[in-house]
Amino acid sequence: MRWLLAPLPEEEEELLKLGPSLSDMTASVYLLPHMLTEPFILSGESVAFGNTRAIALWESPQGYMLAVKRAMDVVLATAALLVLAPVFGAVAAAIKLNSSGPVIYKQMRYGWDGKQISVYKFRTMRVCEDAQQFCQATENDSRVTSVGRFLRRTSLDEIPQFYNVLQGSMSLVGPRPHPVMLNEQWRKKVRGYMLRHKVKPGITGLAQVNGFRGETDTHEKMEKRIQYDLMYIRDWSLTLDIKILYRTVWCVFVSKNAY
C-alpha cells in the first residue's frame, strides 16, 4: 500500500496529527511538499510519481544490494543447515525423550509488509501455543521443559528458522518477528511499532545484540527494541548485517534475557 501526502502550508498541523496513524500501518508513505518550501525539514530519498517527485518518509530499503543480501542469506543459511545437521538430529532426539509432542512447531507471526508468516522453532514447552493463545515466556516459566530451557538459553531452538530464510519469508538479520497477539498488544502503545515490518524479519537483529532479547515485560523494553529495529532499517547495509551476525555469536553465550 502507498500513501502520497500533498499538504498545503496551512495543513501542516493536520499532517502532524496524521503521522501517528500512518505509522501504525505498514504502508509506504511519501510526502509531496507544497512547492518544496519550508518549514518542512525532512530526510529521505526522492521518488518519482509521474512527472512529480516526492520524498519517501517510510519505505522499505531499495536497490540491488537487497539482491546481494538475499544471496548472502541463501548461502549462509544453507551452510548453517549442513554444518548443524548433527546438532539438529541430537536436539530432535533430546526433545522426543524429554517430553511428548512434536519436535518442531510453527507459529504465525508478522513478516514483511505486515503479512502473516509461519515461523518454525524447536518445541521448548509442554504445549504448542498458537498465535491467539500466545503468552511470552518468563523466568522460571513452568511451561518450559528442562531441554527447552537449554535450547532457549543457547538459541538452538531457532535453528529451524534457517528453513524460513531459504523459503524467503525471513532473513538472517532483521527485526525479530513477533507473534500476532504480541503485535496487536503493542502496536497502539509504541509509536512506529508497525514500521518494523518494512523489511523481512530476521533470526537475529540489532535489538538482540544490544541487550533487548527475550521477554519484553515493560513498556521501556519494548520501546527500546522498536527504536533499535527502526534504527536498523534506517541505517541498513551489508556491513551492518555482518557486524550483527558476528556479535550474535557472542551474545548467545552471555545473554541473560532468554528463558
Backbone as CSV, one residue per row, in Angstrom:
resi,resn,N_x,N_y,N_z,CA_x,CA_y,CA_z,C_x,C_y,C_z
1,MET,0.837,-1.186,0.000,0.000,0.000,0.000,0.878,1.245,0.000
2,ARG,0.487,2.264,-0.789,1.236,3.518,-0.858,0.334,4.692,-0.505
3,TRP,0.883,5.630,0.262,0.195,6.867,0.591,1.045,8.019,0.092
4,LEU,0.437,8.938,-0.656,1.117,10.140,-1.129,0.468,11.340,-0.454
5,LEU,1.222,12.034,0.388,0.719,13.193,1.108,1.138,14.458,0.372
6,ALA,0.167,15.331,0.111,0.456,16.578,-0.594,-0.180,17.745,0.165
7,PRO,0.357,18.085,1.337,-0.270,19.119,2.168,0.017,20.529,1.660
8,LEU,-0.955,21.396,1.878,-0.745,22.819,1.668,-0.111,23.402,2.924
9,PRO,0.520,24.552,2.838,1.169,25.127,4.014,0.259,25.224,5.227
10,GLU,-1.023,25.570,5.009,-1.940,25.741,6.138,-2.401,24.397,6.718
11,GLU,-1.996,23.298,6.084,-2.416,21.981,6.551,-1.316,21.246,7.323
12,GLU,-0.247,21.944,7.646,0.889,21.307,8.314,0.492,20.706,9.666
13,GLU,-0.344,21.433,10.414,-0.744,20.940,11.727,-1.536,19.640,11.609
14,GLU,-2.413,19.567,10.603,-3.188,18.350,10.392,-2.286,17.191,9.977
15,LEU,-1.233,17.489,9.221,-0.289,16.458,8.801,0.409,15.850,10.007
16,LEU,0.791,16.696,10.969,1.451,16.208,12.178,0.524,15.284,12.970
17,LYS,-0.767,15.599,12.975,-1.728,14.754,13.682,-1.911,13.412,12.981
18,LEU,-1.740,13.417,11.664,-1.934,12.200,10.873,-0.772,11.231,11.017
19,GLY,0.418,11.743,11.350,1.627,10.922,11.433,1.499,9.662,12.261
20,PRO,1.039,9.760,13.541,0.934,8.549,14.366,0.036,7.484,13.768
21,SER,-1.055,7.897,13.099,-1.961,6.919,12.496,-1.295,6.183,11.349
22,LEU,-0.551,6.911,10.521,0.118,6.281,9.386,1.246,5.355,9.837
23,SER,1.892,5.695,10.954,2.996,4.863,11.433,2.508,3.591,12.098
24,ASP,1.182,3.455,12.269,0.617,2.237,12.824,0.251,1.259,11.711
25,MET,0.692,1.535,10.487,0.450,0.651,9.355,1.799,0.273,8.747
26,THR,1.758,-0.568,7.721,2.992,-0.921,7.017,3.030,-0.264,5.641
27,ALA,2.191,0.742,5.435,2.135,1.434,4.149,3.425,2.209,3.892
28,SER,3.791,2.331,2.622,4.892,3.199,2.231,4.317,4.604,2.093
29,VAL,4.940,5.565,2.773,4.409,6.927,2.821,5.384,7.891,2.160
30,TYR,4.847,8.739,1.262,5.660,9.728,0.556,5.050,11.108,0.773
31,LEU,5.910,12.093,0.818,5.464,13.463,1.040,5.734,14.311,-0.190
32,LEU,4.713,15.041,-0.610,4.851,15.977,-1.718,4.712,17.388,-1.133
33,PRO,5.818,17.984,-0.668,5.731,19.304,-0.043,5.220,20.343,-1.037
34,HIS,4.413,21.263,-0.552,3.862,22.310,-1.409,4.996,23.221,-1.893
35,MET,5.301,23.105,-3.191,6.352,23.911,-3.815,7.711,23.705,-3.137
36,LEU,7.860,22.574,-2.397,9.128,22.251,-1.725,9.604,23.386,-0.820
37,THR,8.658,24.007,-0.093,9.012,25.134,0.774,9.136,24.703,2.214
38,GLU,9.748,25.541,3.037,9.827,25.339,4.469,8.439,25.555,5.049
39,PRO,8.159,25.161,6.317,9.116,24.698,7.316,9.352,23.191,7.308
40,PHE,9.052,22.487,6.205,9.321,21.067,6.154,10.832,20.812,6.159
41,ILE,11.302,20.110,7.159,12.704,19.708,7.221,12.688,18.189,7.293
42,LEU,12.873,17.544,6.158,12.705,16.108,6.055,13.936,15.461,5.460
43,SER,14.086,14.184,5.744,15.145,13.413,5.107,14.502,12.220,4.426
44,GLY,15.121,11.717,3.394,14.581,10.583,2.659,14.922,10.705,1.190
45,GLU,14.767,9.604,0.506,15.093,9.584,-0.912,13.993,10.240,-1.738
46,SER,14.391,10.805,-2.849,13.445,11.397,-3.788,12.892,10.305,-4.685
47,VAL,11.564,10.251,-4.812,10.903,9.201,-5.578,10.027,9.833,-6.639
48,ALA,10.038,9.273,-7.858,9.262,9.828,-8.958,7.840,9.295,-8.946
49,PHE,6.858,10.208,-9.066,5.459,9.874,-9.269,5.033,10.563,-10.559
50,GLY,5.209,9.883,-11.682,4.962,10.520,-12.964,5.996,11.605,-13.204
51,ASN,5.537,12.825,-13.430,6.448,13.961,-13.624,6.752,14.693,-12.330
52,THR,6.254,14.155,-11.220,6.434,14.798,-9.922,7.362,13.958,-9.058
53,ARG,8.111,14.613,-8.199,8.994,13.907,-7.277,8.524,14.151,-5.846
54,ALA,8.510,13.077,-5.066,8.100,13.151,-3.672,9.231,12.637,-2.799
55,ILE,9.121,12.876,-1.509,10.134,12.439,-0.551,9.605,11.229,0.201
56,ALA,10.376,10.147,0.207,9.966,8.932,0.904,10.158,9.118,2.408
57,LEU,9.056,9.082,3.144,9.139,9.163,4.600,9.345,7.780,5.198
58,TRP,8.465,6.837,4.819,8.537,5.468,5.320,8.497,4.526,4.135
59,GLU,9.615,3.896,3.846,9.706,2.994,2.713,10.713,1.897,3.030
60,SER,10.521,0.725,2.407,11.464,-0.376,2.565,12.755,-0.028,1.830
61,PRO,13.895,-0.547,2.303,15.154,-0.331,1.576,15.027,-0.799,0.135
62,GLN,15.646,-0.082,-0.777,15.547,-0.390,-2.198,16.961,-0.609,-2.769
63,GLY,17.030,-1.145,-3.996,18.305,-1.232,-4.696,18.834,-2.640,-4.857
64,TYR,19.888,-2.736,-5.658,20.459,-4.041,-5.995,21.097,-4.731,-4.794
65,MET,21.455,-3.954,-3.742,22.086,-4.564,-2.575,21.141,-5.516,-1.852
66,LEU,19.830,-5.348,-2.061,18.886,-6.300,-1.478,19.062,-7.683,-2.104
67,ALA,19.398,-7.720,-3.395,19.663,-8.995,-4.063,20.921,-9.638,-3.484
68,VAL,21.914,-8.807,-3.166,23.138,-9.318,-2.545,22.832,-9.856,-1.156
69,LYS,21.989,-9.140,-0.428,21.590,-9.604,0.912,20.880,-10.952,0.821
70,ARG,20.008,-11.094,-0.175,19.292,-12.356,-0.353,20.256,-13.482,-0.697
71,ALA,21.233,-13.212,-1.545,22.225,-14.225,-1.902,23.017,-14.648,-0.665
72,MET,23.385,-13.663,0.165,24.115,-13.984,1.396,23.255,-14.827,2.320
73,ASP,21.966,-14.512,2.406,21.045,-15.295,3.236,21.024,-16.756,2.795
74,VAL,20.881,-16.970,1.492,20.760,-18.342,0.960,22.041,-19.127,1.196
75,VAL,23.176,-18.509,0.915,24.465,-19.198,1.062,24.728,-19.542,2.532
76,LEU,24.566,-18.574,3.426,24.871,-18.799,4.841,23.850,-19.716,5.503
77,ALA,22.570,-19.607,5.126,21.558,-20.479,5.706,21.774,-21.928,5.273
78,THR,22.136,-22.135,4.010,22.425,-23.485,3.517,23.628,-24.065,4.242
79,ALA,24.681,-23.262,4.385,25.885,-23.719,5.082,25.571,-24.054,6.538
80,ALA,24.751,-23.217,7.180,24.403,-23.448,8.585,23.633,-24.753,8.757
81,LEU,22.694,-25.029,7.863,21.915,-26.261,7.963,22.785,-27.493,7.749
82,LEU,23.757,-27.398,6.846,24.661,-28.519,6.610,25.565,-28.760,7.814
83,VAL,26.126,-27.684,8.340,27.040,-27.801,9.487,26.296,-28.251,10.743
84,LEU,25.075,-27.757,10.900,24.318,-28.044,12.121,23.448,-29.292,12.018
85,ALA,23.551,-30.017,10.915,22.728,-31.217,10.738,22.862,-32.201,11.913
86,PRO,24.086,-32.505,12.386,24.204,-33.405,13.548,23.537,-32.822,14.792
87,VAL,23.678,-31.509,14.982,23.054,-30.857,16.128,21.532,-30.948,16.006
88,PHE,21.041,-30.757,14.794,19.611,-30.848,14.518,19.082,-32.205,14.981
89,GLY,19.785,-33.266,14.596,19.367,-34.615,14.971,19.421,-34.837,16.472
90,ALA,20.487,-34.346,17.115,20.637,-34.531,18.560,19.550,-33.781,19.326
91,VAL,19.251,-32.564,18.898,18.218,-31.777,19.559,16.853,-32.443,19.400
92,ALA,16.569,-32.938,18.195,15.287,-33.607,17.948,15.132,-34.818,18.864
93,ALA,16.186,-35.597,19.008,16.134,-36.775,19.873,15.931,-36.384,21.330
94,ALA,16.627,-35.345,21.778,16.509,-34.885,23.164,15.093,-34.409,23.471
95,ILE,14.486,-33.700,22.527,13.122,-33.213,22.739,12.155,-34.372,22.863
96,LYS,12.299,-35.366,21.981,11.416,-36.537,21.996,11.539,-37.320,23.303
97,LEU,12.766,-37.464,23.790,12.995,-38.225,25.015,12.552,-37.454,26.257
98,ASN,12.538,-36.137,26.161,12.255,-35.300,27.328,10.759,-35.096,27.580
99,SER,9.974,-35.009,26.501,8.536,-34.767,26.674,7.785,-35.180,25.422
100,SER,6.494,-35.444,25.573,5.679,-35.856,24.434,5.276,-34.639,23.606
101,GLY,5.067,-34.876,22.316,4.675,-33.794,21.428,5.589,-33.706,20.226
102,PRO,5.296,-32.818,19.303,6.112,-32.678,18.089,7.483,-32.090,18.391
103,VAL,8.455,-32.392,17.545,9.800,-31.837,17.696,9.818,-30.382,17.250
104,ILE,9.174,-30.110,16.132,9.135,-28.752,15.574,7.684,-28.279,15.532
105,TYR,7.481,-27.031,15.855,6.147,-26.467,15.711,6.251,-25.150,14.965
106,LYS,5.149,-24.722,14.423,5.148,-23.445,13.722,4.163,-22.492,14.391
107,GLN,4.515,-21.237,14.348,3.688,-20.202,14.972,3.492,-19.068,13.979
108,MET,2.290,-18.525,13.902,2.010,-17.419,12.999,2.586,-16.129,13.569
109,ARG,3.358,-15.442,12.734,3.945,-14.174,13.157,3.827,-13.163,12.011
110,TYR,4.084,-11.908,12.309,4.041,-10.882,11.279,5.375,-10.822,10.551
111,GLY,5.310,-10.796,9.207,6.508,-10.702,8.398,6.571,-9.392,7.647
112,TRP,7.258,-9.431,6.518,7.451,-8.237,5.693,6.095,-7.674,5.252
113,ASP,5.936,-6.388,5.385,4.710,-5.671,4.990,3.515,-6.065,5.838
114,GLY,3.758,-6.628,7.020,2.668,-6.977,7.914,1.928,-8.241,7.541
115,LYS,2.447,-8.986,6.565,1.801,-10.248,6.167,2.165,-11.350,7.162
116,GLN,1.214,-12.218,7.463,1.464,-13.293,8.406,2.297,-14.402,7.757
117,ILE,3.250,-14.911,8.502,4.101,-15.998,8.038,4.163,-17.080,9.115
118,SER,4.472,-18.290,8.709,4.662,-19.391,9.656,6.139,-19.471,10.010
119,VAL,6.454,-19.311,11.278,7.840,-19.354,11.745,8.070,-20.681,12.470
120,TYR,9.142,-21.381,12.106,9.431,-22.693,12.668,10.414,-22.607,13.839
121,LYS,10.154,-23.418,14.854,11.037,-23.484,16.022,11.036,-24.902,16.575
122,PHE,12.119,-25.253,17.275,12.093,-26.483,18.048,11.154,-26.256,19.234
123,ARG,10.366,-27.248,19.542,9.439,-27.119,20.670,10.226,-27.094,21.977
124,THR,9.979,-26.081,22.789,10.664,-25.934,24.080,9.699,-25.981,25.257
125,MET,8.395,-26.038,24.954,7.387,-26.064,26.012,6.581,-27.349,25.961
126,ARG,5.850,-27.588,27.012,4.987,-28.761,27.069,3.739,-28.578,26.228
127,VAL,3.462,-27.326,25.850,2.315,-27.025,24.997,2.809,-26.221,23.807
128,CYS,2.083,-26.301,22.688,2.420,-25.523,21.493,1.342,-24.463,21.323
129,GLU,1.645,-23.244,21.724,0.645,-22.188,21.679,0.538,-21.602,20.282
130,ASP,-0.691,-21.320,19.850,-0.860,-20.682,18.556,-0.883,-19.176,18.738
131,ALA,-1.096,-18.465,17.631,-0.998,-17.007,17.656,-2.031,-16.363,18.562
132,GLN,-3.181,-17.030,18.788,-4.242,-16.422,19.574,-4.101,-16.711,21.070
133,GLN,-3.264,-17.656,21.437,-3.115,-18.025,22.838,-1.737,-17.676,23.379
134,PHE,-0.969,-16.945,22.594,0.422,-16.707,22.939,0.588,-15.929,24.235
135,CYS,1.548,-16.356,25.039,1.948,-15.632,26.246,3.466,-15.761,26.340
136,GLN,4.186,-14.626,26.381,5.640,-14.664,26.380,6.181,-15.499,27.536
137,ALA,7.278,-16.210,27.267,7.927,-16.985,28.314,8.562,-16.056,29.327
138,THR,8.449,-16.417,30.596,9.042,-15.626,31.675,10.087,-16.464,32.396
139,GLU,10.837,-15.820,33.259,11.876,-16.534,34.012,11.233,-17.614,34.874
140,ASN,11.813,-18.818,34.833,11.302,-19.969,35.578,9.880,-20.351,35.147
141,ASP,9.576,-20.152,33.886,8.253,-20.472,33.339,8.009,-21.982,33.433
142,SER,6.909,-22.366,34.062,6.621,-23.791,34.284,6.301,-24.532,32.988
143,ARG,5.977,-23.798,31.921,5.642,-24.444,30.647,6.882,-24.945,29.921
144,VAL,8.048,-24.392,30.240,9.286,-24.727,29.536,9.867,-26.029,30.085
145,THR,10.211,-26.948,29.198,10.799,-28.217,29.614,12.268,-28.015,29.996
146,SER,12.860,-29.016,30.609,14.266,-28.918,31.007,15.165,-28.806,29.780
147,VAL,14.871,-29.588,28.741,15.623,-29.479,27.492,15.334,-28.134,26.832
148,GLY,14.079,-27.736,26.863,13.689,-26.467,26.263,14.387,-25.273,26.879
149,ARG,14.621,-25.332,28.185,15.305,-24.222,28.856,16.717,-24.047,28.294
150,PHE,17.403,-25.166,28.063,18.742,-25.103,27.482,18.685,-24.588,26.044
151,LEU,17.718,-25.072,25.290,17.600,-24.655,23.891,17.337,-23.153,23.782
152,ARG,16.471,-22.637,24.648,16.158,-21.216,24.609,17.352,-20.382,25.057
153,ARG,18.054,-20.882,26.055,19.213,-20.145,26.582,20.309,-20.013,25.530
154,THR,20.481,-21.044,24.709,21.540,-21.050,23.698,21.038,-20.678,22.304
155,SER,19.746,-20.403,22.191,19.107,-20.060,20.903,19.095,-21.219,19.915
156,LEU,19.369,-22.436,20.366,19.312,-23.590,19.471,17.886,-23.861,19.004
157,ASP,16.902,-23.355,19.743,15.510,-23.556,19.326,15.186,-22.805,18.037
158,GLU,16.066,-21.862,17.655,15.821,-21.064,16.454,16.369,-21.715,15.169
159,ILE,17.111,-22.827,15.297,17.750,-23.444,14.126,16.772,-23.692,12.971
160,PRO,15.553,-24.191,13.229,14.634,-24.432,12.095,14.309,-23.178,11.287
161,GLN,14.572,-21.997,11.832,14.269,-20.776,11.095,15.216,-20.548,9.918
162,PHE,16.280,-21.317,9.842,17.111,-21.268,8.630,16.299,-21.737,7.421
163,TYR,15.312,-22.618,7.664,14.404,-23.015,6.583,13.547,-21.830,6.160
164,ASN,13.115,-21.022,7.133,12.366,-19.815,6.800,13.182,-18.884,5.910
165,VAL,14.485,-18.814,6.197,15.370,-17.957,5.406,15.440,-18.484,3.971
166,LEU,15.608,-19.795,3.813,15.665,-20.370,2.469,14.346,-20.173,1.724
167,GLN,13.234,-20.230,2.444,11.925,-20.014,1.820,11.758,-18.571,1.365
168,GLY,12.483,-17.663,2.019,12.365,-16.258,1.665,11.437,-15.460,2.549
169,SER,10.834,-16.092,3.562,9.935,-15.365,4.462,10.699,-14.635,5.567
170,MET,11.976,-15.015,5.772,12.813,-14.363,6.776,14.194,-14.111,6.191
171,SER,14.963,-13.298,6.897,16.356,-13.046,6.554,17.207,-13.461,7.750
172,LEU,18.498,-13.566,7.552,19.365,-13.862,8.689,19.329,-12.721,9.705
173,VAL,19.290,-11.487,9.195,19.306,-10.307,10.058,18.110,-9.425,9.756
174,GLY,17.450,-8.978,10.799,16.295,-8.099,10.662,15.570,-8.041,11.993
175,PRO,14.525,-7.252,12.112,13.744,-7.229,13.351,13.168,-8.611,13.645
176,ARG,13.250,-9.061,14.887,12.700,-10.362,15.232,11.193,-10.371,15.016
177,PRO,10.648,-11.430,14.388,9.200,-11.486,14.166,8.465,-11.777,15.472
178,HIS,7.465,-10.990,15.763,6.672,-11.184,16.977,5.400,-11.963,16.664
179,PRO,4.923,-12.780,17.595,3.639,-13.445,17.408,2.532,-12.416,17.173
180,VAL,1.509,-12.822,16.437,0.431,-11.907,16.059,-0.171,-11.214,17.275
181,MET,-0.431,-11.964,18.325,-1.070,-11.389,19.502,-0.194,-10.329,20.166
182,LEU,1.129,-10.548,20.150,2.042,-9.577,20.738,2.046,-8.287,19.914
183,ASN,1.952,-8.425,18.594,1.868,-7.242,17.735,0.635,-6.414,18.066
184,GLU,-0.504,-7.079,18.178,-1.744,-6.359,18.451,-1.730,-5.725,19.833
185,GLN,-1.007,-6.350,20.748,-0.914,-5.826,22.109,-0.113,-4.529,22.175
186,TRP,0.938,-4.415,21.318,1.855,-3.291,21.435,1.747,-2.241,20.332
187,ARG,1.108,-2.518,19.235,1.145,-1.608,18.088,0.541,-0.241,18.407
188,LYS,-0.428,-0.190,19.318,-1.053,1.076,19.687,-0.326,1.763,20.843
189,LYS,0.605,1.050,21.462,1.279,1.593,22.635,2.642,2.200,22.318
190,VAL,3.290,1.720,21.253,4.624,2.205,20.886,4.548,2.808,19.486
191,ARG,4.800,4.091,19.389,4.700,4.765,18.094,5.749,4.212,17.115
192,GLY,5.316,3.963,15.903,6.213,3.441,14.880,6.386,1.944,14.941
193,TYR,5.639,1.268,15.822,5.811,-0.171,16.003,5.672,-0.934,14.680
194,MET,4.642,-0.647,13.909,4.385,-1.406,12.691,5.397,-1.121,11.587
195,LEU,6.156,-0.038,11.713,7.151,0.280,10.689,8.307,-0.717,10.687
196,ARG,8.444,-1.495,11.756,9.486,-2.517,11.812,9.241,-3.612,10.767
197,HIS,8.039,-3.636,10.197,7.701,-4.641,9.199,7.972,-4.168,7.774
198,LYS,8.733,-3.091,7.629,9.096,-2.614,6.297,10.254,-3.407,5.707
199,VAL,10.797,-4.361,6.456,11.825,-5.278,5.958,11.470,-6.687,6.414
200,LYS,12.140,-7.678,5.858,11.918,-9.051,6.303,12.379,-9.207,7.749
201,PRO,11.670,-9.992,8.544,12.137,-10.277,9.907,13.385,-11.138,9.858
202,GLY,14.149,-11.137,10.945,15.409,-11.870,10.959,15.522,-12.865,12.097
203,ILE,16.469,-13.776,11.966,16.780,-14.706,13.057,17.438,-13.943,14.192
204,THR,18.219,-12.935,13.835,18.827,-12.056,14.834,18.685,-10.626,14.333
205,GLY,18.926,-9.672,15.231,18.752,-8.283,14.836,19.552,-7.327,15.696
206,LEU,19.497,-6.054,15.355,20.247,-5.035,16.088,19.785,-4.932,17.529
207,ALA,18.493,-5.072,17.769,17.974,-5.006,19.140,18.522,-6.147,19.987
208,GLN,18.579,-7.340,19.399,19.022,-8.512,20.160,20.486,-8.406,20.575
209,VAL,21.341,-7.883,19.710,22.764,-7.797,20.062,23.049,-6.592,20.945
210,ASN,22.025,-5.780,21.204,22.184,-4.646,22.112,21.433,-4.865,23.431
211,GLY,21.143,-6.129,23.721,20.598,-6.467,25.030,19.095,-6.583,25.120
212,PHE,18.366,-6.384,24.004,16.914,-6.449,24.059,16.413,-7.713,23.381
213,ARG,16.853,-8.822,23.953,16.485,-10.153,23.505,15.594,-10.780,24.565
214,GLY,14.634,-11.595,24.155,13.808,-12.285,25.137,12.571,-11.503,25.541
215,GLU,12.181,-11.653,26.800,10.916,-11.093,27.285,10.907,-9.568,27.248
216,THR,9.804,-9.012,26.788,9.598,-7.561,26.792,8.419,-7.290,27.729
217,ASP,8.685,-7.359,29.032,7.615,-7.266,30.021,7.320,-5.842,30.472
218,THR,8.061,-4.858,29.958,7.801,-3.474,30.303,7.710,-2.629,29.034
219,HIS,7.046,-1.486,29.157,6.922,-0.576,28.017,8.295,-0.108,27.566
220,GLU,9.187,0.155,28.509,10.525,0.649,28.175,11.304,-0.367,27.346
221,LYS,11.219,-1.649,27.707,11.944,-2.682,26.964,11.438,-2.783,25.529
222,MET,10.115,-2.766,25.357,9.575,-2.857,24.009,9.904,-1.606,23.210
223,GLU,9.821,-0.453,23.833,10.131,0.803,23.138,11.578,0.823,22.656
224,LYS,12.490,0.347,23.501,13.902,0.315,23.116,14.124,-0.682,21.992
225,ARG,13.440,-1.820,22.039,13.572,-2.806,20.956,13.124,-2.197,19.629
226,ILE,11.986,-1.495,19.654,11.475,-0.885,18.428,12.425,0.199,17.934
227,GLN,13.001,0.970,18.837,13.963,2.001,18.443,15.132,1.388,17.702
228,TYR,15.654,0.275,18.199,16.765,-0.406,17.524,16.320,-0.993,16.190
229,ASP,15.102,-1.539,16.136,14.598,-2.095,14.875,14.509,-1.018,13.800
230,LEU,13.975,0.150,14.157,13.837,1.229,13.186,15.197,1.823,12.828
231,MET,16.107,1.833,13.788,17.470,2.284,13.512,18.128,1.366,12.498
232,TYR,17.879,0.050,12.631,18.442,-0.918,11.689,17.926,-0.655,10.275
233,ILE,16.631,-0.432,10.143,16.046,-0.194,8.816,16.617,1.083,8.204
234,ARG,16.730,2.121,9.017,17.216,3.403,8.515,18.683,3.336,8.101
235,ASP,19.497,2.588,8.868,20.941,2.558,8.636,21.411,1.288,7.942
236,TRP,20.479,0.503,7.389,20.836,-0.818,6.879,21.947,-0.787,5.823
237,SER,22.844,-1.762,5.952,23.886,-2.015,4.959,24.355,-3.449,5.164
238,LEU,25.048,-4.008,4.180,25.588,-5.363,4.333,26.637,-5.403,5.438
239,THR,27.373,-4.321,5.572,28.377,-4.256,6.638,27.714,-4.347,8.002
240,LEU,26.581,-3.657,8.168,25.853,-3.728,9.436,25.356,-5.144,9.686
241,ASP,24.861,-5.820,8.650,24.410,-7.208,8.799,25.542,-8.111,9.287
242,ILE,26.711,-7.949,8.701,27.864,-8.782,9.076,28.269,-8.520,10.523
243,LYS,28.251,-7.261,10.929,28.591,-6.912,12.315,27.596,-7.545,13.290
244,ILE,26.311,-7.520,12.929,25.284,-8.090,13.803,25.450,-9.607,13.908
245,LEU,25.741,-10.271,12.778,25.954,-11.721,12.804,27.138,-12.079,13.688
246,TYR,28.205,-11.296,13.597,29.398,-11.545,14.414,29.081,-11.380,15.899
247,ARG,28.365,-10.316,16.225,28.037,-10.051,17.625,27.034,-11.059,18.174
248,THR,26.201,-11.626,17.298,25.202,-12.598,17.726,25.855,-13.831,18.331
249,VAL,26.951,-14.273,17.725,27.654,-15.463,18.234,28.061,-15.249,19.686
250,TRP,28.531,-14.066,19.993,28.950,-13.756,21.362,27.737,-13.634,22.283
251,CYS,26.699,-12.969,21.812,25.519,-12.727,22.644,24.824,-14.018,23.054
252,VAL,24.885,-15.036,22.213,24.237,-16.308,22.527,24.768,-16.871,23.835
253,PHE,26.036,-16.643,24.104,26.653,-17.255,25.285,26.631,-16.359,26.523
254,VAL,26.349,-15.085,26.366,26.379,-14.200,27.540,25.021,-13.619,27.887
255,SER,24.022,-13.744,27.013,22.721,-13.146,27.282,22.046,-13.802,28.472
256,LYS,21.426,-12.967,29.304,20.693,-13.464,30.465,19.184,-13.262,30.294
257,ASN,18.775,-12.808,29.112,17.362,-12.451,28.914,16.530,-13.534,28.258
258,ALA,17.167,-14.621,27.802,16.420,-15.664,27.080,16.085,-16.794,28.031
259,TYR,14.790,-16.976,28.267,14.341,-18.090,29.082,12.979,-18.545,28.595
